[in-house]
Amino acid sequence: MEEIMERIRSEVTTHPVIIYMKGTPEAPQCGFSMRAVQALRECGAPFAHVDVLGSPDHRTNLPRFSHWPTFPQIFIQGELVGGCDIALDLHAKGELKKMVQEATAKAA
């Protein structure tokens, strides 16, 4: 378990924006993941993703890492932002775009 926890820690700190989701951005496997990806895409900056359906270790251990029980989970600059509802709320307020663009600008 320690190995996957270190891998998750590395992923969230290496990628300015990462979403742990069911499926991929091109082929989401649930509506919540699809809507979260749409919000991230509308921010106009690149983001990484991990398909938790294709990685049982992530699916089991990410909730332990983040203390968040559901998917998708979005991390920006190593911090959990939240899931679909929070991302959509931030997007509607224009805050998600600002957060994503600041994170990706810092990484450039």
N, C-alpha and C positions, 0 to 999 in steps of 0.2 A: 504494500500500500504506500510505503514511503516514496517509492520510485514514481508512481503516478502523481502523487501530491507535488513532488518536485517538478515533474513535467508540466503540470498545470501552472504552477508558480512561474515557471520559465515562460510559458506561452503568454500569460497575462502581462508579464513585464516586458517581453520582447516585442509584442505587437501593440501599437498605440491603441488600436480598436480591434476587439475580437468578439465574435458571437459564438456561443455554444448553442447549437440548434439541432432540431430533428430534421435531417436531410442536409441539403446544400443550398446555397443561395439560388442556384439555377433550378433546383428541384426540391423545394421545401416539402417536408412530410407532415406538416401540421399548419393550421391556419395562423396560430400565434407566431410561429417561426417565419411564415410568409410575410405577415404584417410587420414584424420587427425588421426583417431584411429590407422591405420596401422603405421603411423610415430611414434606415441607414443609407440606402442607395440615394435617397433624395437629399442627403447631406452632401453628396458630391465628393466624397473622399474614400479612398480604399479602406477595406477592412478585411481581417482574417476571419476564418470560420473553422469550427470543428463539428463534424457530424457525430452527435452522441449516440445515434442509432448504430453507427459503424464502429463505435469504440465503447464497448461495455464498461471498460475501466473508467472512462470519463463520465459516463452516465451514472455510475454508482458513486464515484468519489467527488465529483464536482460539487454536489450539494453539501458535502462535508467541508470542502474547502471554502465555499462561499457563504455557507449558512443560509442558502436560498434553495428551496425544495423543487422548484419547477424549471422547465425549459421553455423558451430560450433564456439564456443569461448573457448580458452584454457587459463587457468590461472596457473601460476607457482609462488609459494611463495606469493600468494595474489595479483599478478600483472597480468594484461591482457597481454598475449603474442600476441594474434591475432587469426585469423581464419585459414582456411585450407591453403591458399596460403602462408601465412607467416610461418606456421608450416612446410610446405613442403620445403620452401626455407631454413629455419634454419636446417632442417634435412639433406638436401643435403650438407650443409656446415659443418655438424658434430656438430653444436652448440646446437641443440635441445637436443641431448643425454647428453651433458655436463650439460645443464641447469636442465634437469629432474633428472639426477643422483645426482647433487649437492643438489637439493631441497629434494629429498628423503633421502639422507644421513643426512642432517640436522635434519630431522624429526625423524630419528631412535634413 
